[in-house]
């Protein structure tokens, strides 16, 4: 064995330490045997391949090989960072305004709750799960079970979380932006299946959503006149939360200056000339400011009536639950190991969890419920679940409409805005004040 410099020995120690820590983090203990190969690579010539050195390749070919190798290494490192540490994410919809604006670019920490390893590792990097026309950018040839590495913390109430859309398991190719289950409730399964094509996505290839976590496992959530109550206590409203308001003016339209000061766009305003009333999306601060304006007669928060959607779009989509987006619950957020009694009346709350998320076979025979072939009057949950809502309360598709977020759908925690752009204004729309701002 040759003598080695202090630098090479130090590099060996660092390499073994880093590799061992990764093995322990991934809980792949059998991979620790790889330290033997690291030792051979550093201190022997057993892994050298002299034949490659003897091949006299043209300079151009060698350069191409070097460039390709460098690109592959860079790609590997980038994918490793995205999977295990942090990922960039863009806000596409206004469901979190004003906390998060359309055009905000975020850093999402994978380490916060622990990185989730891919279910379908055979995929084309940096492309969405599905291209227009239904072409998939991944293969289901390898489908791995759910596995999450240890993180720094657990989900806490009011965390802004990114997750795979729970109802995104089935997508209509011709209308990828529409909720398949919502369309079924409107048009019926037979109608859709006879006219459109469908794609089924595994968990890690479903669209990413971003919302605020309102309910943790075991919490009881109730919404009364748009106010959220958790475990009997009113949840404090955040300064940047928005609601729809009726703004009645003194028979006059508001001038453009006041509209601009409120951060509203004229094209988004709805004004009824007969009643001199606007419907405006406002924060509480803006609502109070506007109520004092000389041209405003009064301002009241919009409340959705219980029967406005005939319960078809409000979770759990059952006539047993006469709820709306502003008067909802109570519901108990399921948690791992929690047991609930189930019957024909409350089954709509838990059926998707039992059948889809936790992969049991459920059969209804009259009023009797059979789970995996056995008559069941109770069910014990295998995972934690979360109840989420958008900060733009009257413009957000969230747990009020499609239910709970399963633990295995969690992607990470939104931690900071690194760039922000109002696309309508182009380069002049860069929002400098929002850049490098932490998310609360």
N, C-alpha and C positions, 0 to 999 in steps of 0.2 A: 504494500500500500504506500502510495506516495505521500510526502508531506504536503500539507495544505496550509494556506495562509489563514491568518486570523479572520480576514473578511469572508473567505469561503466557508469557514466553520460557523461563523455568525449567521451567514445566509442560510446554511443548512438548518441551524436551530430555529430560525424564524420560519422557514418553510415547513418544518415538521410541526411546529406549534400552531401555525395558521391552519394547516391541513387537519390536524387533530381537533382543533376547535370547531371547524366546519363539520366534521364527522359527528361530533358530539351534539352540535346544534341541530343537525338534520336527524339525529338519532339513528344514523346508519353506522352502528358501531363496527360492523364487519369491514367497513372500508378503512379502518385503522391499519389494516395490513398493508395499505399503500405506502406507509412510512418505510417499509423495507425497500420499495422501489426508489423512493426518494434517496435513501442511503446509498443504494447501488449507483444511482445517477450522479451523486456527488463524489463518491469515494472509490469507485471502480470504473473499469472500462467495459463492463459487461453489457451495458445498454448502447454502446456505440455501434454505429452501422457503417463500417469503412467503405462498403460497396457504394454508398451514395456519394462519397467523396471522390471515388474513382470515375464516376460518370462525367464525361466531358460535355456538359450542356452548353448550348449557345448562350451568349450574354443576354440576349433579349428574353430567352426562355427563363433564365435565372432571375432576371428583373421582374418578370411577370409572376413567377413563383413567390418572390419576396413580397411583392405588393399584395398578392392574394393572401399570403400568410398573415401580413400585417392587418389586412381588412378583417380576416376571420378572427384574429385575436381581439381587435377593437370591438367587433360585433359580439363576441363572447363576453367581454367585460361589460359592455353596455346592457346586454340582456341580463347578466348577473345582477347588475345594479338595479335595473327595473324590477326584477323578480324579488330580490331579497331586501333592498334598502329603500329606494325612493323612486317615484314615477311622476312624470308631468301629466297634468290633466287640464282640459279646457272646459269652462262652463258654457254649455250650449243653449240653455233655456233660462228664463227668468224666475224659476221656482224658488230661488234662494235670495232674490233681491229684497232689500238693498245690502244685505250682508255680503253676498257674492253677486257680481254683475256678469251679464252675458259678455264674453270677451276676456274675462279674468283667466289667467293661466296659473295653475296651482302646483305646489309640490305636495304629493300625497305620501306620507310615511308608511312604509310596509312594516317597519320595525315596531311601530306603536302597539299593534295587536298581534304581531308575529306574522312573518311572510307566509302566504298561502302558496304551496307548490302547485304548478299547473296540473289540471286534470288531463288535458290533451297537449302533451309536449310537442307533437308533430304539427307545427304550424309555421306559417310564413311570418317572420318577425316584422313588427311595426305596421302590419296591415290589420284592418278590422276583421271580425270573424266572418263576415259575409260581404261580398261585393254586390253592386247593383246587378240584378238578374238572377241572384240566388247562388252564385258561385262561391263555394266555401274556401276559406284561406287556411284551413286546417284539416287534419285527417283524424277520424275516430278509430283508427287502427289500434292505437294505444290509448286506453282510457284508465287513468290511475285513480285510486280512491282518494278521498279528501284527506289532506295532511297539512297541518299548520305548525310552523316552527314557533318556538317560544319568543314572545315579544317583551317589550319593556313595561306594558301596562294592559289594562282591560278597558273596554268601552265604558265611558262615564256619561252620565246625563248631560246633555247639551253639547256633546262632541259632534263635530261636523264629520260625517263618515261617508266614504265612497264604498259602494257595494255593487255586485252584479244584480241586475233587475230580477227579482224573484219570478215574475210572470213572463220573463223573456225566454222561457224554454221553447216556446213555439212561436214562429214568426211567419206572417204571410209575405211571400216573396214580392208580390206586387205592391204591398203597403207595409214596408218594414218599420215605419215609424208608428204604426197603430198597434194598440194592445189587442192581441188575438182573442183573449178571453172577454174583453169588453165587446168586441165585434160579435162574438158568439151570443152574448146576452141580447144584443140588438137584432141580429139577423138569423140566428140559429146555426148550429154546426153543419147541418146537411146543406144549407144554402152556400156556406163558405167553401165547404169541401168539394162541392160540385162545380165551382167556378174559379178557384184560385189554387196556387201551389203553396206548399208549406215546407219549412225547414225547422228541424229540431236542434237546439243548441245545448251542449253541456254547460255546466255552471260557469266555468271560467271564460266562455266565449259569448256570454250574454252582455248586453249593453251595460255600461257603467252608469249608475245614478249617484247623485250626491244630495244628502238631506241631513237634517239635524236629529240626533237621537233624543227622543223625548221619554221613551219608556224602556227600562231595563228588565231583565228576566225577573218575574215575580211581582212587578209593579201593576197597580190597577189604574187604568187610564180612563178618564172621563172628560168630555168636552161639553161645556155648558155655555151657550150663547157666545161661542168662539173662544172662550177662556179654557185653557187646559188645566185640569186638576189631576195631580199624581198622588196616589195614596192618601186622598182626602185633603191635600194641600194645593192651593193655587200655584201654578208654575209662573214665575215672574216673566213678564214679557220683555223681550230684548229691544234695545233702542232701534235697531234697524229692521225689525219685523214690519211687514206690510199687510194691510187689510184693504178690502174695497169699502169705500164710503159713498153715501149719497150726499152730494153737495148742492144745496138749493140756493140759487142766487136771487138777487132782487130784480128779476126780469131782465138780466143782462148777462152777456157772455164775459168770462174773465179775460183780461188782457194777456197778450202773449208773454209779457215780462213776468207776471206772477206764475204762469204755467212753467216757464223756463226755470224759474227759481226753485220750483218744487221738483225739478228734475224730470218733468213729464214731457212727452212729445205729443204735439197736437193731433197727429194721426191716431194716437192710442186713446184719445178722450172720447167719451160717449156723452152727448148732450141732448137732452129732450127739450125742444123749444116750447112745447106746450106746457110743461111743468117747471121750466127754467131749472132743470136739475142735471147735474153731472154724475157720472159714476167714475170715481177716481181711486187709483191704487196708491195708498199713502202710508207713511210711517205715522206713529202716534204723534211725534213732534210736528210733522208737517200738517197733520190734521188739526192740531191745536193752533198752529200758526194761521192756517187758512180760516179757521172759525172766527178769527178776529178781524178778517179783512172786511173793508167797508162795503164790498159788493156781495158778501155772503150773508144769507139770512139764517141758515142753520146747517149743521153737518151731523150726520148719524152713520154709525157703522152698519154696513150691510150684514144681514144674517140670513143664511140659507134656510128656507123652510123645510120641514121634515119630508114633505111629499113632493118637493120640486123635481127630484130625480126618480120618483116612484120606487126608490130603494134598489134600482137595478145597477147603479154604479157605486153605491156605498157598501163597503165591506161590512158584513159577510154576504151581501147580495141575497138576503133572505127576508121574507115578509114578517118573520118573527122579530126582526130588529128594525124598528121604525126610527131610523137614525138619519142624520144629514151630516155634512162636513162641519157644521157649526154646533150641532147637538148630537153627540156620539158617545156610545158606551153606556155603562162601564164594560171594559174588557180587561182581562188579566193577561199580561204578557207571559207566554210560556217560558219555562226554564228547564235546564237539564236536570233530570231526576224528579221533576214536579209531576204529581199525579192529579188528574182531573176526572170527575165523573162525566161521562158522555151519554147523550140521549138524542133522540130525533130532533129536539128543539135546538140544542146548542152545537150539534154536529157541524153546521156550516162554518163555525168559527175555527174548527180544528181539522176539518176533513182534508184540506190541501196539505197541511203539515203531515198528517198521518200517511196519506197516500203518496204524495210527490216528494216532499222534502226528506221524510224519514223512511220512504220506500217500503211501505207495508201494503198488503192487499186488503182492501176494505170492501165489504159487500153488505148492501142493505136488503133485508127481507122483511117487508112490512115495517114495524117499528123496531125490529131487532138489528143490531149492528154486529157484524162478524169481522174480526181483524185476524188475518192469517189463518182463517178457518175456524176460529174460536169465538163464541159469543162473548161480547165485551160490554161492560158497563162502566169501565174506566180506562184511562190511557196514561202511560208514563212517558214523558218526552225524553228523547235521546240527545237533544241539542238545546243550546240557548237561542232565544229569539229576541228581536228588538222592535220597538215601535218608533217610526220616524215620521217627521213632518218637514215640509219646506217652510222657510221663513216668510215667503210670500204666500200667506195662508189661503187666499182665495184664488191662487193661480199655481197650484202644486198638486201633482198626482203622487200621492204618498200612501202611508199605511191606512189612512181613512178610506182609500179606494181599493187597495189590493192586499192589505193585510200585513203580516209580520215579515221581518228580514231574518232569515236563518243565519246562524253563526258561520256556516261554511260558504256564505255569499259575501262575507266581509272582505274588502280589498285593502283598506287602510284608512288612516286618519288624515284629513286635510289640515296642513300645518301653516302654509304661507302662500301668499300671492307673489309670484316672481315677475309677472308682466301683466299688463292690462291694456286692452285696445277696444275702442268703440269702432267696430268695423264700418259703420255708416259714414264716419268721418275720415276714414283712411289713416294715413300717417299722422294727420292732425288730431286723431282721436286717441293718442297715447295718454293714458291716465297716470301721470307721474306720481300722484299722491297715493295711489293704490299699490304701487310697486314695492316689493319687499315688506309688505304688511302681514303681520301674523293674523291667523284666523281664530276668532273667538266665538 
